[in-house]
Amino acid sequence: MDADTIRELFAEFGPVDVRRMFGGAGVFVEGRLIALVSREMIYLKADAETIPDFEQEGLGAFSYSTKNGEHKLTSYWRMPDRLYDDPEELAQWAGRAHAVALRAAARKEKPRNADKPVRQPSRTKAKRPRGRSRT
């Protein structure tokens, strides 16, 4: 599937960038990866909130072969086949994939220990080590 075809499929959703990656392509919106294209199939970004929609459709997670066997990437799930012919519904699914990408980015950008209070330095004078005299 070439970049122009992918852009045309997502046209109802809005403009997307298509970049070659992993022997296939990535579909990006505002710099965020929302879909993978591999072996002429599109896999949309998913998380715990949207995976049940894919499971209800009987779809599976993106998988690929490694020297140690099959590996599943559970953050990308196969797009329902009917969406290739339904630009309006594809736009809805793409919107949810974009929301997943934004949630994932927000989790990554949240600083560690953000919920812990910031400890202020002590205002007391530092103690001198014992055993030293002033000279």
Residue pairs with C-beta under 8 A, 6 or more apart in sequence:
1 25
1 37
1 40
1 42
3 18
3 25
6 16
6 18
6 25
6 27
6 37
6 42
7 15
7 16
7 18
9 42
9 84
9 87
9 90
10 16
10 27
10 90
10 91
10 94
11 87
12 87
12 88
12 90
12 91
13 90
13 91
13 94
13 95
14 29
14 91
15 29
16 27
16 28
16 29
16 34
17 27
17 28
17 29
18 25
18 26
18 27
18 28
18 37
19 25
19 26
19 28
20 26
21 36
22 36
22 38
22 64
23 38
24 36
24 37
24 38
24 39
25 36
25 37
26 33
26 35
26 36
26 37
27 33
27 34
27 35
27 36
27 37
27 42
28 34
29 94
29 98
29 101
32 98
32 101
32 102
32 105
33 45
33 101
34 44
34 45
34 94
34 97
34 98
34 100
34 101
35 42
35 43
35 44
35 45
35 76
35 79
35 94
35 97
36 42
36 43
36 62
36 76
37 43
38 62
38 64
41 78
41 79
42 78
42 79
43 61
43 62
43 76
43 77
43 78
43 79
44 54
44 76
44 77
44 79
44 93
44 94
44 96
44 97
45 75
45 76
45 97
45 98
45 100
45 101
45 104
46 53
46 54
46 61
46 74
46 75
46 76
46 77
46 97
46 100
47 75
47 100
47 103
47 104
49 100
49 103
50 96
50 97
50 100
51 74
51 77
53 96
54 60
54 61
54 77
54 78
57 80
59 77
59 78
59 79
59 80
60 72
60 77
60 78
61 72
61 73
61 74
61 75
61 76
61 77
61 78
62 72
62 73
62 76
62 77
62 78
63 70
63 71
63 72
63 73
64 70
64 71
64 73
65 71
75 104
79 90
79 93
80 93
82 89
83 89
83 90
83 93
84 90
